[in-house]
Amino acid sequence: MLPSRIELQAAELEALLREQGFGAAAFVPSAGLPRAFSRHPEIAALGEGTFLITALSCHREEPEDLSEPGNPHALIAPFARRNYYAEAVVRLKSVARALRNTCGFSKQALRIFCNSRLPEKALAVLSGLGSYGKNTLILIPGMGSLFVIAGLFVPATVIGNSSPRLTTDQAGAADSRFPLCGSCRACQDACPADALSEAGRLDDSRCLQALCTEPLQFSESHRRAWAFRLYGCQSCQDVCPYNRNPGAETATRRGELGPSLSLKHLLSLSPEQFKECIRGSALARSWIPPRTLLRNALLAAGNRRDPVLRDLVAGHVSSPDPLVAQAAAWALTRIGDAAPGVQT
């Protein structure tokens, strides 16, 4: 029992989270974490209490590509089309406010996290919220993997926690057991860069999602595999059987970019205008250099092979940034090989 002896009811917490639109919830006490996790600096700093782990859906039924003749677009992965991370934090703030009002917690006593330095996927498994898939993502029955993980740490004990628990071995080793996957290897076979050759182990040096924010020159095979994307790759999620009927959508327009953006528009922007274009979105993160997004747009333009983009791409060949200039030169060659009006 915590020194404060504050106890919270799991059912009441679940009701609070449902009211805020979260699709699933589970709880794990800090005292019950395996030693490797309890010694994590971010976890150790929080002290004794309970992690409330939840999931906010990023699924939405909408077109995948808004391109029109003469106006080809670059594609955005579903999880980044709106700022679901910021939306989850806003909704958790409402939960935290309710807990402060009813339990007297100070504002500093509660820690909200989403896309943070905490081991969020491991906490999701340890809490029983979901289990690892062979693509290293978390699977939740009824939600698949189309969600963002978010959570709240409270210095209290949660009573009546009925969350299913996995063993330490299951929770700590993504490549050992995949209780929801069985013999399925659809995600592995669908990866356009062969980054999942071994189940449960992601090769960051090949994964398009991992590389898309790195200021590196892509190999020829990766440039072509990049296809029409601007940001994100969900090939392994698109084929997952658990994502066929992912359930409820999250109603939000926070940081909305939509499923695709016009390449004619993106390639005509100055660096300052490019930053303004993505302001407030999931792409406006400190660890996502805008120059990598411009490189991505140029690669998408090269793979679109639409001559309408030729002059805009050519304008970036003389960029003082080698990352941009080389991507533009490659894209210009691809467009130059295309017949008028052809997209491949």
Buried (B, 14 or more C-beta within 10 A) or exposed (E): EBEBEBEBEBEBBBEBBEEBBBBBBBBBBBEBBBEEBEEBEEBEEBEBBBBBBBBBBBBBEEEEEBBEEEBBBBBBBBBBBBBBBBBBBBBBBEBBEBBBEEBEBEEEBBBBBBBBEBBBBBBBBBBBBBBBBBBBBBBBEEBBBBBBBBBBBBBBBBEEBEBEBBEBEBBBEBEEBBEBBEEBBBBBEBBBBEBBEEBBEBBEEBBBBBBBBBEEEBEEEBBBBBBBBBBBBBBBBBBBBBBEEBBEBBEBEBBEBEBBBBBBBBBEBEEEEBBEBBEEBBBBBEEBBBBBBBBBBBBBBBBBBBBBBBEBBBEBBEBEBEBBBBBBBBBBEBBEEBEEEEBE
